[in-house]
Amino acid sequence: MNFRTKQKALSLLTLTCSVFLPRIAFAVLKYTPMEEIPGFGRPGSDVEYVIALYKFGLWTIGIAAVLMISIGAFMYITSAGNTSQMGKAKEFIFDAIAGVILAMTSYLLLYTINPALVQTGGGDYGSISGIGGGSGGSSGGGTGKCEPVTTGPCSIENLEKTCFGKEHAAQASAICMGESSGRESRESGDKCQPEGFPVSLGLFQINLSAHNLTGASCTQKTCASTAASPMYDKDHHNCTKGANYTTCVTSATTATCNIETACQLSSNGLHWGAWGANKNCGFPK
Amino acid sequence: MQTKATKIIFAVVGVLILISLFYLFLQGNKKQITLKTSDGNVSINNPAELPDKKSLSLSGVNFKENSDYAIDYYPEDHGFIIAILNPNIQVARALAEKDFVQTLGISQADACKLKVSLSVPFNINETASGINYGLSFCPNGKAFPK
């Protein structure tokens, strides 16, 4: 084997290893990616990681191309008839355009094969679903009457990225399923009398007469007694609207705010006694 | 010299316009979308283009809501949530399922290929809450408890 053949074989081996070893590591060791990809967060599986890397590459190519075309155009304008500089400027521009066309072609090819491959977010990767795996799992410790939400902000996949983490996401998802069916705009049957306005709202049906909202995404946080008072509970249904009611409703029906508040109220998913739906789940109180 | 410079500038602007058009073409509003599922492709009326839709987090849309049921769609994983909101859960479920297939313009067989969560909130019916019943006409559909 001559040097060139050895070099080729070594390159091929390196390429093969770089493609398949991470995959084996992900699959066998259930490795969770530790490093975030700028602009795409921390993907949950190897498939999502590769796709996020690809999308990051696309953005990089786009930005670099615009920059290189601008530099090339500037060089051309300022070449003052210098043919070598004009040639260099043209090279800059044509290389950048070729790069963009190549990137767009690859995008179009992947889009034609399966649009989910280039869409933002998780996605149903259809034909390559066998690769990814997914979290699945049961709601844990339940009575079989307590299933998790399969899509949207209360899905296990989404709640794993919140303060509930991987450990408590399944239980949180199941409570959310029981309370609101996983619907962020859900208004409860808990209605203040005699006016009849809803007092528990959102994914985890936060009782606005009893709790303040917490979390960075909550535009209105002070709600207890200022949204509705006196406090609504199973024995006391008479309450009147407070000054902050409308803004509290808006915040409570915002998914991230509701999740963050539920996180705080449940001590990051350790105690679920305050939720009625836990009757069916039997999670720690 | 100036003509060449103008040409280059036009070329740059042209490329930028092409990229924008390409992006718009891919992201453009479509009345119909095709969802890839493990059981094959299903073409549905785009929930994001339906009248009375309301935007939700994660690019989701609520495209049906009345006193009997509400239906949300999340494009990230092509998932649907159907929540039964009427204490007469049997009747509300039948109405919701009928509206679901009609609004999306699909057959029952195609509806069964979709990822649909149909459930009842705790304060509507304590004993029926907490379970994903699916669509009653699908093989994985479950009946409400009696």
Interface residues (C-beta under 8 A of the other chain):
Chain A: G62 V66 I69 S70 G72 A73 Y76 I77 A80 G81 M86 A89 I93 I97 V100 M104 Y107 Y111 N114 P115 A116 Q119 T120 G121 G122 G123 D124 G126 S127 S129 K145 C146 E147 V149 T150 T151 G152 P153 S155 E157 N158 A174 M177 G178 E179 S180 S181 G182 R183 E184 S185 R186 S188 G189 D190 S200 Q205 T254 A255 T256 G276 A277 K279 N280 C281
Chain B: M1 K4 A5 I8 I9 A11 V12 V15 L16 I19 F22 L26 T34 L35 K36 T37 S38 K54 L56 S57 L58 S59 G60 N62 E65 A70 D72 Y74 P75 E76 D77 H78 G79 F80 I81 I82 A83 I84 K115 S117 S119 V120 P121 F122 N123 I124 E126 S129 G130 I131 N132
